[in-house]
Every structure is written in C-alpha cells, then in structure tokens.
Amino acid sequence: MSTNSSEIRYLTPPTVEVKKKKYCRFKKNKIKYVDYKDPEFLKKFLNEQGRILPRRLTGTSLKYQRKVAQSVKRARHLAILPFVTDLLK
C-alpha cells in the first residue's frame, strides 16, 4: 500500500453544517400588512406550545416581528388562536 499515512479516507464524507442565510419573508414577498384573521399564516410564527417564536429563529425583521406579535395577540384575544396548547402543529 503506497498511500500516505497522513491522508485520511472516509467512506462517507464528514458532514459540515451549512447555515442558510435567514431572511425576512415579509420583505422578500413585499407583504405590508400582517392579517390577524389568518391563523394558518400566523401559525408559522408559533411553536408547538403556541408561543411566539423569536426573531433569531424566524429571521423576521424587527418592524415585522412587532406586527406579527401584535397580530398573534389580537387573534388570541378573538379566540382565533389558542393562548396555550399541547400540540398546535
């Protein structure tokens, strides 16, 4: 065998995590108004317990994160979304 001892060969290449660039879906899709009457859209910003996901996870800009939070709170108040749940999704 004439391979170098410093050369390491893998059967499967080692996985390197590639972080996808987070983006604000509102700016990308040019959405101006966050509708509180659309529960399916607002569920994208909630976790399984019904809590609002932070900006660092969703990539939403500060301006639209405030609008999302306000819309979720309005939807909860009108019983469109639950305040607390076990499995929302």
N, C-alpha and C positions, 0 to 999 in steps of 0.2 A: 504494500500500500504506500503510495508516494504522495499522500495528501499532507499538508502542513498540519502540525499538531495545534496551531493557534486558530485554524479555521474550524468553525462550528457549523454543522449542518443540521437543520431541523426537518422533521417530516412535514410538519405544518408550520408556516412562518409565524413568529410571535405576533400576537395581536397588539396593535398600537391604537389607542383610543384617539379618534379624530373628533374633536369638538366641532359641532356645527355652529355656525355663526347665528346668534339669536337675532331676531328681527321683530319689529313691531308690526303685527298683522294689520293694524288699523292704517298705519302709514303706507304699507305696501299695497293694500287693497283700496286705499283712498276712502276709508269709512269715516264720516264726520260725526255721526250720531250713533250712540250705543243705545239700542232699544231695550228697555226693561221688560217689555211684553214678550220677548223672545227667549223662552227658557232654555231651548236647545243650544243656542249660541252662548248664553251665559254659563251653561254647564261646563264649557271648555275652560273656564277660569276658576272652577271649583275642584276641590279634591273629593275623595270618596265620602268624607265626613260632612261635606257641604261647606267647608271653609274656603275663603278666597285665597287663591294661590298668589305668592309674592311675585314681584317683577323679575327677580333674578331667575325664577324658574320659567316664566312665560315669555320673557323678552319684551313685554309691553312697555312703551314709553311712559313717563311719569304722568303726562297730560291724560292719556287714555286709561292708565291704571286707576286714576281718580274717578274717571267717568264710569269705568267698569264696576268699581266698588260701590259707587252711588246707585247704579242700576241694579246691582245684586241686592242691595239693601232695600230698594223700592220693591223689587219683585218678591222679596221675603215678606215685606210688610203686607203686600196684597195677596199673599199665600200662593204665588205662582211658583216660588222656590221654597224648599223647607229650610228652617234655621239649622237644624241638626238632623242627621240621618246616619244609618249604618252603612248602606251601600247605595250611593247615588248613581254610579255609572254601571 
